[in-house]
Amino acid sequence: MPNRSKGPHVIGFDNPPKHGVQPHGRGFRYWTSDGKGAREASETFPTFEEALASARRVAAALARDSQTTVDEAVGAYEEHLEAKGNKPNSVKETVRRIRRFFGAVDIPLASLTEKRCRELYDELVASAPAEAPRRTLEAIAEELRRQEWTTASQLAAAVGLTRSGAAKCVSAMRRAGWRIDAHYRKGYRMTGWGAPYSSDEYSEDPDASTPRLSADTHRNYLAEAKTFLNWCLSKKWISRNPLADVKGVGRRRRGKQQLRIDEARRWLNQALVLADKGDAGAVAASLSLLMGLRASEIVRCQVRDLDDGGQLLWIVQSKTEAGRRRVVVPPVLQGYLKRLAEGKKGDELLFGAHWRDWISAGVQRICELAGVPVVCAHSMRGLHASLAMAHGITGAVVAGALGHEHESTTTESYAQREAVEKGRQGVVLEVLTGGKK
């Protein structure tokens, strides 16, 4: 059967010493394939040597004409990620990173040598971040002033960015003091003006010092490119991964700033005071600390996901396959969640329609009220893991409970995980209520 994965080629050319050349009548010939199932015989040569020389010339020409380009490979990789079930935004961001890493994508994959790939990485390390200049942030502010609510798509189209890029700009504006609300469906709304931009990061002066990509950013780009080329290697489009021996430079930042235990206690006390007053945002924010949930997992919870009388929460939509799990609800939160679910249909969102930014906004609001350093929702999730691991819960168990894809105990049952979940949450609650030091 013809090999359809190789593209046009000389059949049997990879098998020395004959390289596909066969006797035919009083001479010798070989066959070529178009890679789709059709075959064609060469002319008949009087000697084996002449037929072999012709087969080598044709094989080289076919290989040269049929080489897969980086652009074609990236397109195929994008289809692979979509078929794999990766989320659309994740696929789009992965493809964007790969294209930025390789730059000129119309070149053959086979032309990517280790030397050239090292040069590409060095260029990326030395490049400026793809941050928005000050004028772009001002354009976003102007667009937000036009109407009460502006969807992410409208905002991105108005300023010529992707939705992800527009969201990052909005985050930068918030850091600069602008008051911008985010809604799951409606988009963004400006509720207060901020201070003028003063950060060099957004300077329009071409002579100003330009910040470099962070080590985390360019090392993540390198990791994405390596994974892509490993996939190309599995497709036999390249003979080896030219990035295999290229090492990332710079020191990664490990984790986000976390609250101290006393600060976390003050934060939790303030959150529960607000929850007693019916503040759904405070309840949602508490899930990041007490249950270790991602912000996106919290806002996507439906009423029907709250199960077994409020004792279990099903996480159906998550960042990773391992993230789809059942999580035990600590007793202190069960009453609040059951009240939020009252009178709602099973397919309604438990907390209403919100972007995941709503969770971080809630965490930060409580930080300000509690008088503790302002941190994000992901920091609370990290604190949850830190407290559990510091008091005897193993890293593999915590990774599984938090929905991380890479965990060593992949065969454990839901019953075992829930038993661990109770112990893990019990440890965190005990620490935060003063029972453990």
BELBELLIN-V805133 format. One record per backbone hydrogen bond with DSSP energy under -1.0 kcal/mol. CO is the residue of the C=O (numbers start at 1). NH is the residue of the N-H. Records with the same first field share a line. If there is no record, write none. Layout:
# BELBELLIN-V805133
CO->NH ; NH
This chain:
# BELBELLIN-V805133
9->33
10->13
12->15
15->19
18->21
22->29
24->27
27->24
28->45
29->22
30->42
31->11
32->40
33->9
38->34
40->32
45->28
47->51
48->52
49->53
50->54
51->55
52->56
53->57
54->58
55->59
56->60
57->61
58->62
59->63
60->64
61->65
62->66
68->109
69->73
70->74
71->75
72->76
73->77
74->78
75->79
76->80
77->81
78->82
79->83
80->84
81->86
87->91
88->92
89->93
90->94
91->95
92->96
93->97
94->98
95->99
96->100
97->101
98->102
99->103
102->104
105->71
107->70
108->111
109->112
111->113
113->117
114->118
115->119
116->120
117->121
118->122
119->123
120->124
121->125
122->126
127->213
129->131
133->137
134->138
135->139
136->140
137->141
138->142
139->143
140->144
141->145
150->188
151->155
152->156
153->157
154->158
155->159
156->161
162->166
163->167
164->168
165->169
166->170
167->171
168->172
169->173
170->174
171->175
172->176
173->178
174->177
176->195
179->191 ; 192
181->189
183->187
187->183
188->150
189->181
192->179
199->202
200->203
202->134
205->208
214->218
215->219
216->220
217->221
218->222
219->223
220->224
221->225
222->226
223->227
224->228
225->229
226->230
227->231
228->232
229->233
230->234
231->235
232->237
233->236
241->244
243->246
260->264
261->265
262->266
263->267
264->268
265->269
266->270
267->271
268->272
269->273
270->274
271->275
272->276
274->279
275->278
278->280
279->283
280->284
281->285
282->286
283->287
286->290
287->291 ; 293
294->298
295->299
296->300
298->301
301->350
302->305
303->306
305->314
307->312
308->311
311->329
312->307
313->327
315->325
321->324
325->315
327->313
330->333
333->337
334->338
335->339
336->340
337->341
341->344
345->348
346->304
348->303
355->358
356->359
357->361
358->362
359->363
360->364
361->365
362->366
363->367
364->368
365->369
366->370
367->372
376->380
377->381
378->382
379->383
380->384
381->385
382->386
383->387
384->388
385->389
386->390
388->393
389->392
394->398
395->399
396->400
397->401
398->402
399->404
409->412
413->417
414->418
415->419
416->420
417->421
418->422
419->423
420->424
421->425
422->426
423->427
424->428
425->429
426->430
427->431
428->432
429->433
430->435
431->434
